[in-house]
Amino acid sequence: MVDNTLAVVGVVEAASRMLRDRILSGALAGGTPVTEAWASAEFGIARPTAKAAIEQLVMSGLLVRTAHRSARVAAIDAEMVRDVYRTRALLEAGALRTLAKEGVVPAAAVLANEEIAGMAPGPDPATVDPDIRFHTALIDGLTSARTSRMYRTLLDEARLCMAQVQDRRLLDAAAIAAQHRAILDAVRGHDGDLAARLLHDHLGSAEERLVDALGA
Protein backbone atom coordinates (compact mmCIF):
# COMPACT_ATOMS: atom_id res chain seq x y z
CA MET A 1 0.00 0.00 0.00
CA VAL A 2 2.80 2.40 0.85
CA ASP A 3 4.61 1.60 -2.38
CA ASN A 4 1.43 2.24 -4.39
CA THR A 5 0.96 5.61 -2.67
CA LEU A 6 4.53 6.59 -3.47
CA ALA A 7 4.01 5.54 -7.09
CA VAL A 8 0.91 7.74 -7.39
CA VAL A 9 2.76 10.69 -5.86
CA GLY A 10 5.58 10.13 -8.36
CA VAL A 11 3.17 10.20 -11.31
CA VAL A 12 1.54 13.40 -10.04
CA GLU A 13 4.93 15.07 -9.68
CA ALA A 14 5.98 13.98 -13.17
CA ALA A 15 2.73 15.24 -14.71
CA SER A 16 3.01 18.52 -12.81
CA ARG A 17 6.58 18.94 -14.04
CA MET A 18 5.62 18.29 -17.69
CA LEU A 19 2.73 20.72 -17.48
CA ARG A 20 4.95 23.30 -15.79
CA ASP A 21 7.51 22.97 -18.61
CA ARG A 22 4.80 23.55 -21.23
CA ILE A 23 3.69 26.72 -19.46
CA LEU A 24 7.15 28.15 -18.83
CA SER A 25 8.30 27.45 -22.40
CA GLY A 26 5.39 29.51 -23.70
CA ALA A 27 3.85 26.48 -25.44
CA LEU A 28 0.68 27.15 -23.43
CA ALA A 29 -0.20 30.83 -23.75
CA GLY A 30 -1.71 32.97 -21.02
CA GLY A 31 -5.43 32.30 -20.66
CA THR A 32 -5.26 28.80 -22.18
CA PRO A 33 -7.72 26.43 -20.43
CA VAL A 34 -6.10 23.41 -18.78
CA THR A 35 -8.79 20.85 -18.07
CA GLU A 36 -8.48 17.52 -16.31
CA ALA A 37 -9.71 15.79 -19.47
CA TRP A 38 -7.08 17.49 -21.63
CA ALA A 39 -4.21 16.80 -19.20
CA SER A 40 -5.33 13.19 -18.82
CA ALA A 41 -5.28 12.60 -22.58
CA GLU A 42 -2.15 14.69 -23.22
CA PHE A 43 0.03 12.98 -20.62
CA GLY A 44 -1.63 9.56 -20.58
CA ILE A 45 -2.63 9.73 -16.92
CA ALA A 46 -5.81 9.12 -14.94
CA ARG A 47 -8.11 12.08 -14.39
CA PRO A 48 -7.61 12.12 -10.60
CA THR A 49 -3.86 12.30 -11.23
CA ALA A 50 -4.38 15.11 -13.75
CA LYS A 51 -6.52 16.99 -11.22
CA ALA A 52 -3.80 16.68 -8.55
CA ALA A 53 -1.12 17.92 -10.97
CA ILE A 54 -3.28 20.88 -11.99
CA GLU A 55 -3.93 21.81 -8.37
CA GLN A 56 -0.18 21.87 -7.67
CA LEU A 57 0.27 24.50 -10.37
CA VAL A 58 -2.75 26.47 -9.16
CA MET A 59 -1.04 26.64 -5.76
CA SER A 60 2.21 27.83 -7.37
CA GLY A 61 0.44 30.59 -9.32
CA LEU A 62 1.15 29.27 -12.81
CA LEU A 63 -2.50 28.31 -13.23
CA VAL A 64 -5.50 30.25 -11.96
CA ARG A 65 -8.98 28.95 -11.25
CA THR A 66 -12.15 30.92 -10.69
CA ALA A 67 -15.40 29.56 -9.30
CA HIS A 68 -17.03 26.89 -11.47
CA ARG A 69 -14.44 27.25 -14.24
CA SER A 70 -11.51 25.17 -15.46
CA ALA A 71 -7.99 26.19 -14.57
CA ARG A 72 -6.26 28.51 -17.03
CA VAL A 73 -2.66 29.54 -17.60
CA ALA A 74 -2.09 32.75 -15.65
CA ALA A 75 -2.07 35.75 -17.95
CA ILE A 76 0.49 38.35 -16.95
CA ASP A 77 0.08 42.10 -16.84
CA ALA A 78 2.23 45.02 -15.73
CA GLU A 79 0.93 44.82 -12.16
CA MET A 80 1.95 41.17 -11.88
CA VAL A 81 5.41 41.84 -13.33
CA ARG A 82 6.04 44.66 -10.88
CA ASP A 83 4.82 42.62 -7.92
CA VAL A 84 6.97 39.61 -8.86
CA TYR A 85 10.10 41.71 -9.28
CA ARG A 86 9.44 43.77 -6.16
CA THR A 87 9.15 40.57 -4.14
CA ARG A 88 12.30 39.17 -5.73
CA ALA A 89 14.18 42.33 -4.83
CA LEU A 90 13.06 42.13 -1.20
CA LEU A 91 14.15 38.51 -0.82
CA GLU A 92 17.42 38.85 -2.70
CA ALA A 93 18.42 42.11 -1.02
CA GLY A 94 17.97 40.46 2.36
CA ALA A 95 20.09 37.52 1.22
CA LEU A 96 22.85 39.82 -0.03
CA ARG A 97 23.01 41.75 3.23
CA THR A 98 23.25 38.49 5.17
CA LEU A 99 25.97 37.10 2.91
CA ALA A 100 27.89 40.38 3.01
CA LYS A 101 28.20 40.24 6.79
CA GLU A 102 30.63 37.35 6.36
CA GLY A 103 31.79 38.28 2.86
CA VAL A 104 30.43 34.96 1.61
CA VAL A 105 30.15 34.64 -2.18
CA PRO A 106 28.33 31.44 -3.25
CA ALA A 107 30.46 29.42 -5.64
CA ALA A 108 27.40 28.51 -7.72
CA ALA A 109 26.73 32.21 -8.34
CA VAL A 110 30.28 32.72 -9.57
CA LEU A 111 30.06 29.73 -11.92
CA ALA A 112 26.70 30.82 -13.34
CA ASN A 113 28.05 34.31 -14.02
CA GLU A 114 31.17 32.93 -15.67
CA GLU A 115 28.87 31.06 -18.03
CA ILE A 116 27.12 34.30 -18.97
CA ALA A 117 30.43 36.14 -19.34
CA GLY A 118 31.60 33.46 -21.78
CA MET A 119 28.68 34.03 -24.16
CA ALA A 120 28.94 36.00 -27.36
CA PRO A 121 28.15 39.73 -27.06
CA GLY A 122 24.55 40.77 -27.54
CA PRO A 123 21.12 39.85 -26.16
CA ASP A 124 20.56 36.09 -26.14
CA PRO A 125 17.70 34.01 -24.63
CA ALA A 126 20.40 31.53 -23.55
CA THR A 127 21.32 33.95 -20.75
CA VAL A 128 18.01 33.30 -18.97
CA ASP A 129 18.92 29.95 -17.38
CA PRO A 130 22.35 30.90 -15.99
CA ASP A 131 20.94 34.26 -14.89
CA ILE A 132 18.26 32.49 -12.86
CA ARG A 133 20.88 30.09 -11.47
CA PHE A 134 22.94 33.10 -10.37
CA HIS A 135 20.08 34.63 -8.43
CA THR A 136 18.97 31.29 -7.01
CA ALA A 137 22.50 30.68 -5.72
CA LEU A 138 22.33 33.92 -3.73
CA ILE A 139 19.19 32.70 -1.96
CA ASP A 140 20.56 29.18 -1.50
CA GLY A 141 23.61 30.76 0.15
CA LEU A 142 21.39 31.38 3.18
CA THR A 143 21.09 27.59 3.62
CA SER A 144 17.41 27.97 4.50
CA ALA A 145 15.28 25.25 2.89
CA ARG A 146 12.09 27.24 3.43
CA THR A 147 13.45 30.43 1.88
CA SER A 148 14.84 28.51 -1.09
CA ARG A 149 11.53 26.72 -1.63
CA MET A 150 9.57 29.98 -1.46
CA TYR A 151 11.98 31.70 -3.84
CA ARG A 152 11.71 28.94 -6.44
CA THR A 153 7.94 29.37 -6.53
CA LEU A 154 8.47 33.07 -7.14
CA LEU A 155 10.95 32.32 -9.92
CA ASP A 156 8.34 30.23 -11.70
CA GLU A 157 6.22 33.36 -11.93
CA ALA A 158 9.23 35.34 -13.16
CA ARG A 159 9.81 32.72 -15.88
CA LEU A 160 6.12 32.92 -16.77
CA CYS A 161 6.50 36.67 -17.27
CA MET A 162 9.38 36.10 -19.67
CA ALA A 163 7.66 33.23 -21.48
CA GLN A 164 4.58 35.31 -22.29
CA VAL A 165 6.52 38.30 -23.59
CA GLN A 166 7.95 37.27 -26.93
CA ASP A 167 10.09 40.41 -27.24
CA ARG A 168 11.91 39.99 -23.93
CA ARG A 169 14.24 42.92 -24.60
CA LEU A 170 17.06 41.15 -22.83
CA LEU A 171 20.21 42.89 -21.73
CA ASP A 172 23.49 42.23 -23.48
CA ALA A 173 25.19 39.15 -21.97
CA ALA A 174 28.30 41.19 -21.14
CA ALA A 175 26.19 43.80 -19.35
CA ILE A 176 24.44 41.14 -17.28
CA ALA A 177 27.77 39.57 -16.30
CA ALA A 178 29.22 42.96 -15.34
CA GLN A 179 26.24 43.80 -13.15
CA HIS A 180 26.40 40.41 -11.46
CA ARG A 181 30.13 40.79 -10.89
CA ALA A 182 29.64 44.17 -9.24
CA ILE A 183 27.05 42.66 -6.89
CA LEU A 184 29.41 39.83 -5.92
CA ASP A 185 32.30 42.26 -5.40
CA ALA A 186 30.13 44.28 -3.00
CA VAL A 187 29.25 41.13 -1.05
CA ARG A 188 32.88 40.09 -0.97
CA GLY A 189 33.73 43.54 0.36
CA HIS A 190 31.17 43.24 3.18
CA ASP A 191 29.06 46.07 1.73
CA GLY A 192 25.53 44.71 1.88
CA ASP A 193 23.88 48.08 1.27
CA LEU A 194 25.82 48.59 -1.96
CA ALA A 195 25.04 45.05 -3.09
CA ALA A 196 21.34 45.66 -2.44
CA ARG A 197 21.39 48.93 -4.43
CA LEU A 198 23.13 47.28 -7.35
CA LEU A 199 20.61 44.45 -7.25
CA HIS A 200 17.73 46.94 -7.23
CA ASP A 201 19.09 48.57 -10.39
CA HIS A 202 19.73 45.19 -12.03
CA LEU A 203 16.26 43.77 -11.39
CA GLY A 204 14.62 47.12 -12.07
CA SER A 205 16.09 47.14 -15.57
CA ALA A 206 14.66 43.69 -16.31
CA GLU A 207 11.29 44.68 -14.84
CA GLU A 208 11.00 47.78 -17.01
CA ARG A 209 11.89 45.84 -20.15
CA LEU A 210 9.11 43.35 -19.49
CA VAL A 211 6.57 46.06 -18.67
CA ASP A 212 7.53 48.00 -21.81
CA ALA A 213 7.20 44.83 -23.91
CA LEU A 214 3.70 44.25 -22.50
CA GLY A 215 2.74 47.79 -23.43
CA ALA A 216 4.01 47.25 -26.93
C-alpha positions as CSV (number, residue, x, y, z in Angstrom):
1,M,0.0,0.0,0.0
2,V,2.8,2.4,0.9
3,D,4.6,1.6,-2.4
4,N,1.4,2.2,-4.4
5,T,1.0,5.6,-2.7
6,L,4.5,6.6,-3.5
7,A,4.0,5.5,-7.1
8,V,0.9,7.7,-7.4
9,V,2.8,10.7,-5.9
10,G,5.6,10.1,-8.4
11,V,3.2,10.2,-11.3
12,V,1.5,13.4,-10.0
13,E,4.9,15.1,-9.7
14,A,6.0,14.0,-13.2
15,A,2.7,15.2,-14.7
16,S,3.0,18.5,-12.8
17,R,6.6,18.9,-14.0
18,M,5.6,18.3,-17.7
19,L,2.7,20.7,-17.5
20,R,5.0,23.3,-15.8
21,D,7.5,23.0,-18.6
22,R,4.8,23.6,-21.2
23,I,3.7,26.7,-19.5
24,L,7.2,28.1,-18.8
25,S,8.3,27.5,-22.4
26,G,5.4,29.5,-23.7
27,A,3.9,26.5,-25.4
28,L,0.7,27.2,-23.4
29,A,-0.2,30.8,-23.8
30,G,-1.7,33.0,-21.0
31,G,-5.4,32.3,-20.7
32,T,-5.3,28.8,-22.2
33,P,-7.7,26.4,-20.4
34,V,-6.1,23.4,-18.8
35,T,-8.8,20.8,-18.1
36,E,-8.5,17.5,-16.3
37,A,-9.7,15.8,-19.5
38,W,-7.1,17.5,-21.6
39,A,-4.2,16.8,-19.2
40,S,-5.3,13.2,-18.8
41,A,-5.3,12.6,-22.6
42,E,-2.2,14.7,-23.2
43,F,0.0,13.0,-20.6
44,G,-1.6,9.6,-20.6
45,I,-2.6,9.7,-16.9
46,A,-5.8,9.1,-14.9
47,R,-8.1,12.1,-14.4
48,P,-7.6,12.1,-10.6
49,T,-3.9,12.3,-11.2
50,A,-4.4,15.1,-13.7
51,K,-6.5,17.0,-11.2
52,A,-3.8,16.7,-8.5
53,A,-1.1,17.9,-11.0
54,I,-3.3,20.9,-12.0
55,E,-3.9,21.8,-8.4
56,Q,-0.2,21.9,-7.7
57,L,0.3,24.5,-10.4
58,V,-2.7,26.5,-9.2
59,M,-1.0,26.6,-5.8
60,S,2.2,27.8,-7.4
61,G,0.4,30.6,-9.3
62,L,1.1,29.3,-12.8
63,L,-2.5,28.3,-13.2
64,V,-5.5,30.2,-12.0
65,R,-9.0,28.9,-11.3
66,T,-12.2,30.9,-10.7
67,A,-15.4,29.6,-9.3
68,H,-17.0,26.9,-11.5
69,R,-14.4,27.3,-14.2
70,S,-11.5,25.2,-15.5
71,A,-8.0,26.2,-14.6
72,R,-6.3,28.5,-17.0
73,V,-2.7,29.5,-17.6
74,A,-2.1,32.7,-15.6
75,A,-2.1,35.8,-18.0
76,I,0.5,38.3,-17.0
77,D,0.1,42.1,-16.8
78,A,2.2,45.0,-15.7
79,E,0.9,44.8,-12.2
80,M,1.9,41.2,-11.9
81,V,5.4,41.8,-13.3
82,R,6.0,44.7,-10.9
83,D,4.8,42.6,-7.9
84,V,7.0,39.6,-8.9
85,Y,10.1,41.7,-9.3
86,R,9.4,43.8,-6.2
87,T,9.1,40.6,-4.1
88,R,12.3,39.2,-5.7
89,A,14.2,42.3,-4.8
90,L,13.1,42.1,-1.2
91,L,14.2,38.5,-0.8
92,E,17.4,38.9,-2.7
93,A,18.4,42.1,-1.0
94,G,18.0,40.5,2.4
95,A,20.1,37.5,1.2
96,L,22.8,39.8,0.0
97,R,23.0,41.7,3.2
98,T,23.3,38.5,5.2
99,L,26.0,37.1,2.9
100,A,27.9,40.4,3.0
101,K,28.2,40.2,6.8
102,E,30.6,37.4,6.4
103,G,31.8,38.3,2.9
104,V,30.4,35.0,1.6
105,V,30.1,34.6,-2.2
106,P,28.3,31.4,-3.2
107,A,30.5,29.4,-5.6
108,A,27.4,28.5,-7.7
109,A,26.7,32.2,-8.3
110,V,30.3,32.7,-9.6
111,L,30.1,29.7,-11.9
112,A,26.7,30.8,-13.3
113,N,28.0,34.3,-14.0
114,E,31.2,32.9,-15.7
115,E,28.9,31.1,-18.0
116,I,27.1,34.3,-19.0
117,A,30.4,36.1,-19.3
118,G,31.6,33.5,-21.8
119,M,28.7,34.0,-24.2
120,A,28.9,36.0,-27.4
121,P,28.1,39.7,-27.1
122,G,24.5,40.8,-27.5
123,P,21.1,39.8,-26.2
124,D,20.6,36.1,-26.1
125,P,17.7,34.0,-24.6
126,A,20.4,31.5,-23.6
127,T,21.3,34.0,-20.7
128,V,18.0,33.3,-19.0
129,D,18.9,30.0,-17.4
130,P,22.4,30.9,-16.0
131,D,20.9,34.3,-14.9
132,I,18.3,32.5,-12.9
133,R,20.9,30.1,-11.5
134,F,22.9,33.1,-10.4
135,H,20.1,34.6,-8.4
136,T,19.0,31.3,-7.0
137,A,22.5,30.7,-5.7
138,L,22.3,33.9,-3.7
139,I,19.2,32.7,-2.0
140,D,20.6,29.2,-1.5
141,G,23.6,30.8,0.1
142,L,21.4,31.4,3.2
143,T,21.1,27.6,3.6
144,S,17.4,28.0,4.5
145,A,15.3,25.3,2.9
146,R,12.1,27.2,3.4
147,T,13.5,30.4,1.9
148,S,14.8,28.5,-1.1
149,R,11.5,26.7,-1.6
150,M,9.6,30.0,-1.5
151,Y,12.0,31.7,-3.8
152,R,11.7,28.9,-6.4
153,T,7.9,29.4,-6.5
154,L,8.5,33.1,-7.1
155,L,11.0,32.3,-9.9
156,D,8.3,30.2,-11.7
157,E,6.2,33.4,-11.9
158,A,9.2,35.3,-13.2
159,R,9.8,32.7,-15.9
160,L,6.1,32.9,-16.8
161,C,6.5,36.7,-17.3
162,M,9.4,36.1,-19.7
163,A,7.7,33.2,-21.5
164,Q,4.6,35.3,-22.3
165,V,6.5,38.3,-23.6
166,Q,8.0,37.3,-26.9
167,D,10.1,40.4,-27.2
168,R,11.9,40.0,-23.9
169,R,14.2,42.9,-24.6
170,L,17.1,41.2,-22.8
171,L,20.2,42.9,-21.7
172,D,23.5,42.2,-23.5
173,A,25.2,39.2,-22.0
174,A,28.3,41.2,-21.1
175,A,26.2,43.8,-19.3
176,I,24.4,41.1,-17.3
177,A,27.8,39.6,-16.3
178,A,29.2,43.0,-15.3
179,Q,26.2,43.8,-13.1
180,H,26.4,40.4,-11.5
181,R,30.1,40.8,-10.9
182,A,29.6,44.2,-9.2
183,I,27.0,42.7,-6.9
184,L,29.4,39.8,-5.9
185,D,32.3,42.3,-5.4
186,A,30.1,44.3,-3.0
187,V,29.2,41.1,-1.0
188,R,32.9,40.1,-1.0
189,G,33.7,43.5,0.4
190,H,31.2,43.2,3.2
191,D,29.1,46.1,1.7
192,G,25.5,44.7,1.9
193,D,23.9,48.1,1.3
194,L,25.8,48.6,-2.0
195,A,25.0,45.1,-3.1
196,A,21.3,45.7,-2.4
197,R,21.4,48.9,-4.4
198,L,23.1,47.3,-7.4
199,L,20.6,44.4,-7.2
200,H,17.7,46.9,-7.2
201,D,19.1,48.6,-10.4
202,H,19.7,45.2,-12.0
203,L,16.3,43.8,-11.4
204,G,14.6,47.1,-12.1
205,S,16.1,47.1,-15.6
206,A,14.7,43.7,-16.3
207,E,11.3,44.7,-14.8
208,E,11.0,47.8,-17.0
209,R,11.9,45.8,-20.1
210,L,9.1,43.3,-19.5
211,V,6.6,46.1,-18.7
212,D,7.5,48.0,-21.8
213,A,7.2,44.8,-23.9
214,L,3.7,44.2,-22.5
215,G,2.7,47.8,-23.4
216,A,4.0,47.2,-26.9
